[in-house]
Amino acid sequence: MKRFTEIDEEFVCSHCGKKVPKLGYSCRNHCPYCLYSKHVDINPGDRAETCQGTLRPIGLEIDAKKGYVIVHKCETCGKIRKNKAAKDDNMDLMIKLSAQHED
């Protein structure tokens, strides 16, 4: 089974309600406006997760290869997921996230 399936599609954010456009260069996996995501994947892009909970941004990490990585926590099951930040993500929210991180 593939560990990464590239799916780049537009969607309406279930947290803030804004229409989110395709990313254009990779997979769009969170809202660039509020940074929330949805717990839909076991492996990136597989859409095999049954939880379907809301992934709340709780922190920001810096990876030497990936750059900024948003840390999300599922509000339904509590799992932690990490997603690479996109070029058009809300930088003000990312700065706020960099000052907090809950385990």
Number of C-alpha atoms within 10 A of each C-alpha: 6 8 9 13 14 12 16 16 14 14 16 12 19 13 15 12 12 14 13 16 14 15 17 9 10 12 18 24 26 24 26 22 18 18 27 23 25 21 26 19 18 15 14 17 18 16 14 13 13 10 15 17 18 20 26 23 25 21 21 24 19 13 10 7 6 11 12 18 18 24 23 27 23 21 15 12 13 13 13 16 18 15 20 19 24 21 11 10 15 15 14 9 15 20 12 12 18 15 10 10 13 9 7
